Amino acid sequence: MDKKALENEIIEIIKTIFDPEIPVDIYELGLIYEINIDDDVNVGVVMTLTSPNCPAAESLPAEVKTKTESIEVVKSADVEIVFDPPWSNDMMSEEAKYELGFM
């Protein structure tokens, strides 16, 4: 199994998930910190939210889990929410900053 190709596939599916308050996908927003794939094709995603009080605190991680597990070769997905380091708009991609008028 090519872990890099699978990671890219996971990134592409995560890019279909949008923050409900910001018209940019959560990957470009910089909310995804890590994607780990073990030898049994279990996926661990470490992510954050724009704030601890984010209204999508339950729905976004659940959507990441569901969409990651929808990839045929993935056995399971576990999503861990962390707030260290705290998210800031410096974590956004150039594309997201442009889309939101930060550039």
Secondary structure as the mmCIF struct_conf table of DSSP 4:
data_model
#
loop_
_struct_conf.conf_type_id
_struct_conf.id
_struct_conf.beg_label_comp_id
_struct_conf.beg_label_asym_id
_struct_conf.beg_label_seq_id
_struct_conf.end_label_comp_id
_struct_conf.end_label_asym_id
_struct_conf.end_label_seq_id
HELX_RH_AL_P HELX_RH_AL_P1 LYS A 3 ILE A 14
TURN_TY1_P TURN_TY1_P1 LYS A 15 THR A 16
STRN STRN1 PHE A 18 PHE A 18
TURN_TY1_P TURN_TY1_P2 PRO A 20 GLU A 21
BEND BEND1 ILE A 22 VAL A 24
STRN STRN2 ASP A 25 ASP A 25
TURN_TY1_P TURN_TY1_P3 ILE A 26 GLY A 30
STRN STRN3 ILE A 32 ILE A 37
TURN_TY1_P TURN_TY1_P4 ASP A 39 ASP A 40
STRN STRN4 ASN A 42 MET A 47
BEND BEND2 THR A 50 SER A 51
TURN_TY1_P TURN_TY1_P5 PRO A 52 ASN A 53
TURN_TY1_P TURN_TY1_P6 PRO A 55 GLU A 58
HELX_RH_AL_P HELX_RH_AL_P2 SER A 59 GLU A 69
TURN_TY1_P TURN_TY1_P7 SER A 70 SER A 70
BEND BEND3 ILE A 71 ILE A 71
TURN_TY1_P TURN_TY1_P8 GLU A 72 VAL A 73
STRN STRN5 SER A 76 ILE A 81
BEND BEND4 ASP A 84 PRO A 85
HELX_LH_PP_P HELX_LH_PP_P1 PRO A 86 TRP A 87
HELX_RH_3T_P HELX_RH_3T_P1 ASN A 89 MET A 91
BEND BEND5 MET A 92 MET A 92
HELX_RH_AL_P HELX_RH_AL_P3 GLU A 94 GLU A 99
TURN_TY1_P TURN_TY1_P9 LEU A 100 GLY A 101
#
